[in-house]
Amino acid sequence: MLATATQRWYSSRCTAQHTLPQMLLTPEESIAIQNQLGADIIMALDDVVPSTQLVPERFEEATHRTTRWIDRCIAAHARPTEQSLFAIIQARSLGLVALS
């Protein structure tokens, strides 16, 4: 679980709860690590928006960023015949959130 994460157009800078140093994770680095691990199923890096976020523009921004990142993940995937690459789908129901 992440303690903090900051997304930019090119990467995500995050700090895990169990470690102190921050790490910069690009889509390419994420895929390279998963390729090296040899998992049958690997996941593309995505921009996660907290479900408590009430600003629709933040969801739009995350959607566009994740779309750009999946293209970079596909390009970086070195073992497509051995590992299946999946995108992560984030969803939120605006009907369940009271907007004021």
RODO-2510 file (C-alpha; in nm, 4 decimals, decimal comma):
residues 100
     n   res          X          Y          Z
     1     m     0,0000     0,0000     0,0000
     2     l     0,1284     0,3473    -0,0842
     3     a     0,1734     0,6157     0,1753
     4     t     0,2059     0,8906    -0,0862
     5     a     0,2100     0,9161    -0,4645
     6     t     0,2585     1,2061    -0,7022
     7     q     0,1869     1,1578    -1,0708
     8     r     0,3461     1,3494    -1,3546
     9     w     0,2985     1,3037    -1,7286
    10     y     0,6056     1,0776    -1,7425
    11     s     0,6074     0,8881    -1,4113
    12     s     0,4749     0,8273    -1,0631
    13     r     0,6815     0,9166    -0,7562
    14     c     0,5732     0,7084    -0,4605
    15     t     0,6631     0,6120    -0,1068
    16     a     0,5524     0,2714     0,0173
    17     q     0,4350     0,2425     0,3769
    18     h     0,7029    -0,0136     0,4602
    19     t     0,9966     0,1788     0,3063
    20     l     1,1301     0,5281     0,3558
    21     p     1,2971     0,6250     0,0267
    22     q     1,0847     0,7517    -0,2557
    23     m     1,1031     0,5757    -0,5884
    24     l     1,0371     0,7102    -0,9338
    25     l     0,8403     0,4575    -1,1352
    26     t     0,7932     0,5083    -1,5077
    27     p     0,5705     0,2864    -1,7214
    28     e     0,8852     0,1444    -1,8798
    29     e     1,0457     0,0631    -1,5424
    30     s     0,7227    -0,0917    -1,4141
    31     i     0,7048    -0,3255    -1,7132
    32     a     1,0774    -0,4075    -1,6987
    33     i     1,0441    -0,5146    -1,3338
    34     q     0,7404    -0,7308    -1,4113
    35     n     0,9147    -0,8810    -1,7170
    36     q     1,2103    -0,9742    -1,4950
    37     l     0,9833    -1,1282    -1,2302
    38     g     0,8337    -1,3527    -1,4965
    39     a     0,4705    -1,3230    -1,3875
    40     d     0,2134    -1,4748    -1,6230
    41     i    -0,0059    -1,1654    -1,5906
    42     i     0,1382    -0,8149    -1,5600
    43     m    -0,0378    -0,4840    -1,5060
    44     a     0,0143    -0,1483    -1,6699
    45     l     0,1053     0,1481    -1,4527
    46     d    -0,1980     0,3690    -1,3958
    47     d    -0,2911     0,6954    -1,2259
    48     v    -0,5173     0,6076    -0,9322
    49     v    -0,7602     0,8718    -0,8090
    50     p    -0,8941     0,8395    -0,4531
    51     s    -1,2649     0,7563    -0,4424
    52     t    -1,3124     1,0597    -0,2187
    53     q    -1,2001     1,2941    -0,4967
    54     l    -1,4844     1,5264    -0,5943
    55     v    -1,3218     1,7165    -0,8811
    56     p    -1,4280     1,5617    -1,2159
    57     e    -1,1307     1,7209    -1,3923
    58     r    -0,8949     1,5080    -1,1818
    59     f    -1,0628     1,1922    -1,3146
    60     e    -1,0324     1,3197    -1,6699
    61     e    -0,6652     1,4005    -1,6159
    62     a    -0,6021     1,0518    -1,4733
    63     t    -0,7830     0,8877    -1,7647
    64     h    -0,5702     1,0702    -2,0208
    65     r    -0,2482     1,0017    -1,8295
    66     t    -0,3297     0,6309    -1,7914
    67     t    -0,4062     0,6077    -2,1636
    68     r    -0,0670     0,7580    -2,2480
    69     w     0,1020     0,5281    -1,9978
    70     i    -0,0591     0,2117    -2,1393
    71     d     0,0860     0,2985    -2,4808
    72     r     0,4295     0,3276    -2,3200
    73     c     0,3789    -0,0005    -2,1296
    74     i     0,2893    -0,1828    -2,4515
    75     a     0,5992    -0,0442    -2,6232
    76     a     0,8226    -0,1475    -2,3303
    77     h     0,6786    -0,4992    -2,2943
    78     a     0,9665    -0,7324    -2,3829
    79     r     0,7873    -1,0678    -2,3370
    80     p     0,4410    -1,0366    -2,4992
    81     t     0,4263    -1,4028    -2,6035
    82     e     0,5047    -1,5184    -2,2486
    83     q     0,3268    -1,2599    -2,0316
    84     s    -0,0197    -1,1081    -2,0697
    85     l    -0,0356    -0,7320    -2,0146
    86     f    -0,3602    -0,5966    -1,8694
    87     a    -0,4815    -0,2442    -1,8084
    88     i    -0,6357    -0,1562    -1,4730
    89     i    -0,9833    -0,0059    -1,5001
    90     q    -1,0708     0,2549    -1,2383
    91     a    -1,4347     0,3507    -1,1954
    92     r    -1,6419     0,5805    -0,9780
    93     s    -2,0136     0,6303    -0,9532
    94     l    -2,0985     0,9997    -0,9352
    95     g    -2,4516     0,9030    -0,8388
    96     l    -2,3289     0,7793    -0,5010
    97     v    -2,1362     1,0956    -0,4145
    98     a    -2,3124     1,4060    -0,2878
    99     l    -2,1651     1,7009    -0,4755
   100     s    -2,2093     2,0392    -0,3111
***
